[in-house]
Amino acid sequence: MPWAFLAPALILFVTFKFIPIGQALVMSFQDVQPYLGSEWVGLANYSALFATEEFGTAAWHTAIIAVVQTAGGLLLGFALALLLEGQARRLWIIRSAAFLPVVVPAAVVAELWRIIYHPTEDGVANSILGWLLLEPSQWINSPDSSMLSVIIVGVWRDAPYNMIIIIAGLVGVDRSLYESASLDGAGWLGRIRYVTLPALRPVIAILVTLAAIRGMRIFTEIFLLTNGGPNGSTEVLMTLIYRMGFERIELGVAAAGSVVLLVGTIALTLIVRAAVRRRDA
């Protein structure tokens, strides 16, 4: 009976995940020529991939986005969770409003931020800079600010999801521990450090893993906002793989890039889990 209930999901996973992964692995060792057949080339695709300067640049950009976006989303989500953790019924409206970036489609988010980042002085973001007496920015149109602009969008989108999960974790924290910490002279920072964070360690470990994976696989926001530009300043592994496969028709090299990204994602997951287990031991 359990397998009967699991069968639909397993069929979908096998059809749309595991079989394509296996096909990509085979393609990464072939010179794939659509309608003309494929030729086995061994590790030539991986050699060609690692030899390109753009792969190293894209990998570096992906690492920066994964680290900064993960840290920013967790910090902002944690701050929002502490502010909205109260039990008052009126807060449900604020929580729902704060959670909207998670449920809005990525294409809508990208278009919204494209409007916000309009480079003229009367653009939304530049108007805010004007209120702060700062010079207007070109945002996604400049190589100097495009990476930061993309990271801001990612943090804005990830923080509400982290907030909801952290709020759920805060419900399970023993309130008597806060009282004991207060009696021992701990301020609000001390209570967060010695009570809240240790209690939320399993939740934070899960969020770090999921956020890092999302950061490494970021595609939609980059593709719609900058398409890897300007001048490759926001090129990441996913956009590079897309460009190799669908624009240059280098399907074998693109498949090799997909396998490298998959291996990196699995390695990152195992490293985070090992670090959490070692700390709990």
Secondary structure as UniProt FT lines:
FT   HELIX           2..13
FT   HELIX           14..18
FT   HELIX           19..27
FT   TURN            28..29
FT   STRAND          30..33
FT   TURN            34..36
FT   STRAND          37..40
FT   TURN            42..43
FT   HELIX           44..51
FT   HELIX           53..84
FT   TURN            89..90
FT   HELIX           91..103
FT   HELIX           106..116
FT   TURN            121..122
FT   HELIX           124..131
FT   TURN            132..133
FT   HELIX           139..141
FT   TURN            143..145
FT   HELIX           146..171
FT   HELIX           175..183
FT   TURN            184..185
FT   HELIX           188..191
FT   HELIX           192..196
FT   HELIX           197..199
FT   HELIX           201..216
FT   HELIX           220..225
FT   TURN            226..228
FT   TURN            231..234
FT   HELIX           237..242
FT   HELIX           243..247
FT   HELIX           251..280
//
